[in-house]
Amino acid sequence: MRTQRRLLSQLPALPGWGTIRGRVAIVLAVPTCLLLVVTGLGVADRAADWSAARETAGRVELLLKAQELVRELQRERGLTNGLLGGAKEYRDDVGVQRARTETARAGFETLLGAGSAGADTADALREALARVSALDTVRRRVDDGTVQRAPTLVAYTGAIDKLIDAAAAEPARGDRALAEAMGAWQALVRATEAVALERGSLNGVFAEGRFKGSEFLDFTEVRAARLAFLTQYAELATPAQQSALDAAFATTDARRAIGYEKRAEDGADGGRLAVDPGRWWSSMTALVDQLHGVQRQIGAEVRRRADRIGEDATGQLGGFIGLGVLILAVAAALAVLSARSITRPLVALADEADSVARTGLPAAVARIQEAEAGDELVSGPSRRVPDSAREITRLATALHNVEHTAIGLATEQTVLRRNSAESLASLGRRNQALLSRQLGLITTLESQEIDPDALGELFELDHLATRMRRNAESLLVLAGEELPPRTWSGLVSAAEVVQSAISEVEQYQRVVVVDVQQGRVRGRAVAELSHLLAELIENALLFSPPTLPVEIYGWRDGGEYCLAVVDRGSGMTAEDLARSNARLAGRESFLVAPTRFLGHYVVGTLAARLGAQVELRPTQGQDGACGVTAYLALPTTLVDVQETQPAAAG
């Protein structure tokens, strides 16, 4: 199973598979292609029927024209055979008939050149025309009297048979009725040739007065062939076509010709035959003409049926093409509608989810976080689930559940943070109250103690209590509470603020005030500013060697006052400096940071309250020493500009 999955994963992706529209199109393309293949087969079949019908119609027209040439050749053969049998009265008729034959041949050649027949039929007909053209030599020998009746009959018959065979060189294509009609027509053509051959051969026999040689045997074979072809015609012809043939053989001329045939049967022994060649010729010519008429009738029926089949095939071909276009249109419409029914709700859900992620959820979380104690923390807005497919509805419900869960978690975190802040504030106040009482007791003991050693220990204890009070105040700062009111009236010098901050750190002996220019800070900001400086100084003491001092500088910068706490410690990387400055600027919550960085958050909170700016930078030194310098810029609202300027010399 893993091997199969790996192989499937290695297969190239189908074009368009990466989108829902592409996948819907591909899924619909498979059955659509199958339907189009079936439709294409129908189109090909109807196109083949249409082509066969048109070809059959053109071929019938050509074959009817060929039968006109055959008819004229048959008449010329019969008249020539009678002339050679001794009927000199046929001399003028033979000349006239030759001209008619040439006219029919010229017309047939013109139609054949138009390309109305298939390649096989056209080649066979051209070859047959070559045999017809070869009859010119036979005609000259007939005129010269240097040819016998039997070879002349064979020459004409060979040319006629060649034309008839060429007409049947290509089988009929199309429906069964059309093929049977063509088969009946060809059987009638051969039966007509047998009748015409009998007419021509007996015309010479009757002109001679008797059978010679094998002429009687040839006569019986021709009659047998005629009967065979008529039987074949009866098997393929329709009742109407059979009735037309029966009517042709039921005429007076046909019955008279049958009577002459019976007389010819009595001449098998070579005896004298008392039959007028002219009467025989006229009777048989009428029968042959009627048979040619039946041929034309069947040919017309075949052509009409071929035209009708072609029209039906054209209509069906148009229907199949229209069906194919309809299938493509329906498939395209289904693909578009299906894709839209899926993509539009998904796009709407994606837009809604993006809106929730970008604005809705942050606004709800901010609203929850900014809620005051006792306010009801309302969950996210109730959204209507779109009326769409079940899967999309489930997806929308899942997204809404995610939103509600996120808001619920934010609510829980807010409650937890609020409880934590209240706990910190409560703990800070308790510690601060206790430490204030402790400092009061220590101050009382200091005022009563006269022993220098004990007084030093009390001073040390006082210092530790002061540091503990600062830690308690830090808890209040982190909890978002205001510091206890420890304000000074008027203005306090920057040096006094620095000394107050130094007094709240443990290793105050290592702190060196290098240069603090004259400056005064407003009394309302002294407590928080002293606390801020104490945090910076203690941080510098912790991260610098115990043998090196921490330096403090102060200077005026226009209307502002700046302080710098400089250490010569191990320094910080650029990444650590960036993270620390982010904490000092209030861009990071103290709830996600390690506890060793809580001082940074205290400094950042106090700086925000004061409107001051705090930034850590690498310590600049000429000896290449490393370390970190904390810069503090006090705004003009906290500094008395008039007092910070030196007095004019008087």
N, C-alpha and C positions, 0 to 999 in steps of 0.2 A: 504493500500500500504506500509506504514512504517513497519507494522507487517510482511508482506511478505518479505520485504528487510532484516529485522532483522533476520528472520528465515533462509533466504538464506545465510546471512553472517555467521550464526552459523554452517552451514553445513561444514563437513570436505572437504578440498580441494582435488581434484583428484591428484593422483601421476603424476608428470611431468607437472602439470598445470602452474607451476611458470615460465616455459620457453616457447619460441615460438615454438621450436622443439617439446616439449611435447604437446602443444596445437594442433599443426598441426597433430601430430601422433594420438591424441585422436579423433580429428574431422574425420580423415580418417579411424580410427579403427572402428567406428560405422557402416558405410556402408560396410566396408570390412567384418566385422563379419556377417552382414546380408547376404552378398553374399556367405560367407563361410558356413553359415547355410543352404542356398538353395543348394549349392554344396554338402554339407554333406548329405542332404536329397536324392539328386540324387545318391550319392555314396552308401547310405544305400539301396536305391531301387535297384540299379544295383547289389549290393552285394547280396541282397535277391534273385534276379533273377538268379544270378550265382550259389548261394548255392542250389536253387530249381532245377536248370538244372542239376547240378552235382548229387544231390540226386536222381532225377528222372532217370538219366542215370544208376546209380548204382542199383536203385530199379528195373528197367526194366530187367537188367541182372539177378538179383535174381529171379524175377517173371518168366522169361523165363525158368530158371533152375527149378523153382517150377512146371511149366507146364510140363516139362519133367517127373517129378515124378508123376504128375497127369495123364499124358498119360499112363505111365506104370501101375499105379493103375487101370486105366480104362480098360486096356487090361486084367490085372489079374482078375478084377471083372467079365468081360464078360466071360473069359475062365472058371473061377470057377463056374459061374452060369450055363454055359452049361454042365460042368461036373456034377453038382448036378442035372441037368435035365435029365441026363441019357446018355450023349455023352461021353462014356468012352475013346474015342480016344483023348480027351483033357488032359488025365492024364499027359503025358510027357510035353505037352505044358504049363500046369500050373506050373510044377516044374521049367521049364526054365524061365517062366515069373516072378516067384517069385524072382529068382536070379537077373534078370534085374531090378526089382523094388528095391531090396536092394542096388544095385549098384547106381541107381539114387538117392535113399535116402541118401546114404553116401556122394555123391558129393554135394547134396543140403545142407546137414548139414555143410560141409566144407565151402561152400560159405557163408552160413548164419553166421558162426562163424567169418568171416572176417569183419563183421559189415558194409555191404553195404546198409542196409535198416535203416529206422528210428526206433525209440524205439517202437512205437505202432505196426508197421508192424512186427518187429523182435519178439516181445512178442507173437503176434497172430500166427506167423509161428511156433514158438517153441511149442506152445500149440497144433497146428495142427499136428506137428510131433509126439507128444505124442499119438494122436489118431491113427496115422499110425502105431506106434510101438505096439499099442494094438491089431492090426490085427493078430499078431502072435498067439494069443489064437484062433481066428477064423480059422486060417489056420490049426491048430492042430485038431480042431473039424471037419473040412472038411476032413482031412486025415483019421480021425477015423470014419467018416460017422455018427456023432452024431449031425449034425446040418441040418436045413432045408434050402431050396433055398431062401425063402423070407427074413428071418433074416440075412442071409449072404449078400444078396444084399443090405439090409439096412445098415449093418455095413460098407461095402466098400463105399457105397454112402455117409454115414455120414463123413468118413475120407476125402473123396474127396471134399465134400462141405466145410469142415473145412479149407482145404488148399485154396480153391477158395475164401472163405470169408476172410481169412487172407491176401490174396493178395490184396483185396479191402479194407483192414482195414484203410488205410490212403489215403485220397483223393489226387489226383494229384495237384501239385502246379506249377505255371509258367504261360505262356501265354495261351490264349484261345485255340488255335489250338492244343497245347500239351495236355491240359486237355481233349479236345474232342477226340483226338487220344487214350488217355488212357481209356476214357469211352467206345469208340468203341471196344478197345481191351478186356476190361473186359466183355462187352456184348457178344463178340465172344467166350470168354472163357466159359461163362455160356451156350451159345448155343451149343458149342462143347461138354460140359458135358452132356447136354440134349440128344444130338445125341449118345454119348458114352453110356449113361444110357439106352437109347432105344436099342442100340446094345446088351448090356449085358442082359437086361431083356428079350428081344425077343429071344436071343440065348437060354436061358433056356426054354422059351415057345415052340420054334420050336423043341428043343431036347425032350421035354415032349410030344409034338404033339398037345397041346391045352392050353388055358388059364385056370387057376385055381383061384378060390376065387375072389379077387379084382385085379388080375393082369391086366385084360383088362382096368379097370378104371385107374390103375396106368399108363398104356400105353398111354391112351388118355391125361392124365395130363402132362406126359412128352412131348408129341407132342405139347400141348398147350404152355408149358413153352418154348419149342424150338422156336415156332413161335413168341412168345412175345420177346424173346431175339434177334431174328433176326430182328424184327421190330425196336427195340431199336438201334441195330447196324446200320440199314439203316439210322436212323436219325442222327447218329454221324459220320458215316464213310465218307471218301472222295470218289469221283467217282472212283478213282483207287482202293481203298480198297473194294468198293462195287463190282467192276468188278472182282476182285480176288475171292470174295466169290461166285459170280454167276458162275464163271468158275469152282469152286470146286463142285457145285451142278449140273453142266451140263455134268459131265463125265459119261461114260458108267456104271461104278460101282455105281454112285449115282442114275442114272435112274433105274438100276436094284434093288437097295435097296428100292427105292420108290415103285416099283412094289411089292416087298415082303411086304412092309407096307400095301398096299391095300389088299393083301391076309389076312394079320393079322386082318384087320378091319372086314373081314367076319367071324371071329371066336369069335364074341362077345357073341354068345349063347353057347360057350363051345364046339363047334364042332371040328372035326379033322382038323388040319392044315398040309397040305402036302407041307412043305417047308424044303429043305435041310439045316440044321443048318450050315454046312460048307460054302455053297455058301453065305448064309446070313452074316455069320461072315466075310468072305473075302471081300464082297462088302462094308459092313459098315465100316470095318477096313480101307479100301482104302479111304472112305469118311472122316473118322475121321483123318486119316493121312494128307489128303489134308487140312482139317480145321486147324490142328496144323501147317501146313506149312503157311497158311494165318496168323495165330497168330505170327509165327516167323517173317514173312514179316512186319506185323504192328509193332511188337516190335523193329525190326531193324530200321524202319522209326522213331519210337518214340525216340530211342536212338540217331539216327543221328540228329534229330531235337533238342534234349536236348543238344547234344554236340555243335551244331551250336549256340543255344541260350547261352550256356555257353561261347563260344568264343566271341559272340557279347557282352555279358555282361562283359566279361573280357576287351574287347577293350573299351567299354563305361566306365567301371570302371577306366581304366587307363586314359581315356580322362577326366573324372571328377576330378580324382586326379591331373592330369596335369593342369586342369583349376584352381583347388584350389591353386596349387603352383604358377601358373601364376598370380592369383589374389593377392596372398601374395607378390609376387615379384613386381608387378605393384604398389600395395599399398605402399610397402616399398620405391620403387623408387620415387613415387609421393611425399611421405612424406619427403624423403631426398631432392628432387629437390625443393619442395615448401619451406621447411625450409631454404635451402640454398639461394633461391631467396629472402627470407625475411631477414634472419639473416646476410648474407654477406653485403648487402647495409647498414643495421643497424650497423653492426660492423664497417664498413668503416666510417659511419657518427659518431659513437661514438669515434673512433680513431681520426677523424678529429676534432670533438668538443673538445676532451681532448687535442689535440695538440694546438688548438686555445686558450683554457683556460690556458694551461701551458706556452706556448711560444709565439704563434702568437699574441694574444691579449695584453699580457704585453709588448711585444716588440713594437707593434704598438702604445700603449699608451705612452711608454717611448720615442719613436721617436717623437710623437706629443708634449710631454711635453718638450723635449729637443730642439724643433725647435726654431730658433731665431725669433725675431719680424720681420715681413715682409715675412717670409717663408710661402709657401703654405702648409696648413695642409691637407695632402692627406688622404682620407678615407682608409679603409681596402682593401686588395687585392680582386679582382673579382674572385670568385670561380665558377667552372662549376657544375651545378646541375646534379647529376647522372641520367642516363637514366634507370629508374626502374619503379616500380608500382607507380600509381598516389599518393597513400597515402605516400609512401616513398619520392617521389619527393616533395610533400608538406612539409614533415618533414625537408628535406634538405633545402628547400627554407626558412622555418621558422628559422632554425638554422643560415643560412646565414644572414637573416634579424636581428636576435638577435645580431650577430657579428657586422653588420653595425651600428645597433642602439647603441651598446656599444661603438664602436669607435666614432660615432657621439657625444655621450654624453661626452666621454673623450675629444673630440675636443672642445665642448662647454665649458667644465670645464677648459680646458687649456686657452681658450680665456678669460673666465671669470677671471681665476686666474691671467693671464697676465695683464688684464685690472686693476684688483684689485692691483696687484703689482705696476703697473705704476702709479695708483692713489696714493697709499701709498708713492711711491718714490717722486712723484710730490709734494704731501702735505708735506713730510718730508723736501724736498729741500726748499720749500717756507718758512716753519716754521724756518728752520735752517738759511736761509738768514735773515729773520726778527729778529731772536734771536741774530744773530751775530751783526747786526746793533744796537739792543737794548743793548747788552753787551758793545759794543763800546761807546754808549752814557753814559751808567752807569759808565764805567771806566773814561770817561771825567768828569762826575759830581763828582765822588769820588776824582779826582785829584784837583778839584776846591773847594770842600767843606771843611770848617774848624770847623763847628759845630759838636761836637762829637755825639750828638743824631741823627742829620740828616745823619752823615756819617755812623752810625750803621744801620740806615734804608736803606741807599744805599747798604751797604754790604749785608743786608738781601735780598734786591731786586736782587742784583747780584747773590746771591746763588740760588734764585728761577729761575732766567733766565738760570743759568747753568743746573739746573735740567730739565727745559723745553727743553734746547738744547739736553740733553741726550735722552729725550723722542723722539725728532725729529730724532735723530740718530738711535734710536731703530726701528722707522718706516722704515728707509732706510735699516737697517739690515734685517728686516722681508721681505722687498721687494726684497732682494737679491742684493742691491746696495752696492757699496763700500763707506766707510765713507770718509768724506772730508779729504784732506791731512793735518793732524796735526802731523807731525813727528818731532822727536828730533834727532839731530845729535849725534853720539857717543853712549855712554851708560848712562842709567839712573838707579839709585839705586832702589832696590825693595821697600825701605821705601818711596821714593818719589812717586812711582807708587801707593802705598797704600794710601798715603795722598791725591793724586789726585783723587782717587776713593772715598775717604771719603768726599771730598769736593763737590761731586755731589749728595749726599743723603740728605734728609731733616733733619732727627734727628741725625746729625753727632756728637752731644754732647754725645750720648750713645755709640759710637763706641770707643773701647779701643784697642790700638795696644799693645799687651802684649809682644810679643817677635818676632821680625822680624830680622833674621840673615842677615849678609851682603850678598848682591847679586846684580848683575847688569843685566839689561834687555836692549836689543838692541832697539835703538830709534824708528825704524820703527813699532814696535809692542806695543809701550807704549799707544797710544790712544785707540786701541781696547782692550788691557789688562785692562786699567783703566776702560773702559766702562763695561767690563765683571765683574770686581770686584765690581763695583758700583751696578750692578744688584743683585749680590749675597748678598752684604751687606744690600741693601734695602729690599730684601726678608726676610733676618734674622730679620731686625727691625720690619717688619710688623707682623711676626708670633712669636714674643716673647713679654713678658710683658713689659710695658713701664718703669718699675722700674728696670729692669735687663739690663745689658750692653751686647753688641755684641763684642766678642773678635776676634782678628786677630793674627795669628801666621804665621811665615815664616821660612823656614829652607832649608838647602842644602841637596840633596839626590843624592850623586855621582855627575854626570854631569848635573842633573836636579835641578830645584828649585821648591819647593812646598809651597803653601799657604793654609791656613785653615781659614774659617769664621765660628765661633762657636756661636750658640745661645742656650738659656736655656728655650725655649718656650714649647708649648704643645707637640711637636714632631709629628711624622707621623707613620702611620701603615706600615707594610712591603709591602702591596700592593700599597699604595700611593708612597712609596719610589721607588718601581720598576717602576711605571708609570712615575714618575718624572725623574728618571735616563734614561728612554727610550727617553724622550723628550730632555734631555741634550745631549744624544748620537746621536740625529738626526734620530731616528728610527720611529718618528711619526710626521705627518704634522701638522703645527699650524692651518690649516684651519678646522680641525676637533676637536679642543680642545676649552674649555671655555676660555674667554678673560683673566681671572685671572691668567692663566698660560703662558701668552705671554712672560713674563720675562724669563721663562725656554727656550723658543725657541730662544730668542735673545742670551742667554748665549751659547746654543748649537751651533748656527750658528757661533758666534765669536770664540768659542773653536775650531770648525772645521777649520776655516780660519787660526788660530794660530798653529794648530797641537797640541793643549793642550788637556788634559783630565780632565773632571769635574765629580765628583760623590758626591752624598748626602749619608751620613751615620748617624745613631743615635749617638748623643753626648755621649761620654764616660765620666762619672764622678764618683768620689768616694762617693759622698753624695747621689747617687741615682737620681740626677736630670735628667730630660729628655730634649730633644731638638734635633736639627739637626745640623750637621757639614758639610759644603761644602768644599770638598778637590779639589784643583786645582794644577795640575802637569804641569809645563812648560817644553817643550822639550829642548834639548841641543842647538838646532838651535836658540833659543831665548835668551840663557843665555851665558855670556862670562865666560867660565870655568876658564881661567887664572885669571880673575879679582875676581872670587868668592872665590879663595883660599886665606887664610891669608898669609901675608908676613912672610918670614923667619926671625927669630931673628938674628940681626947682632951685 
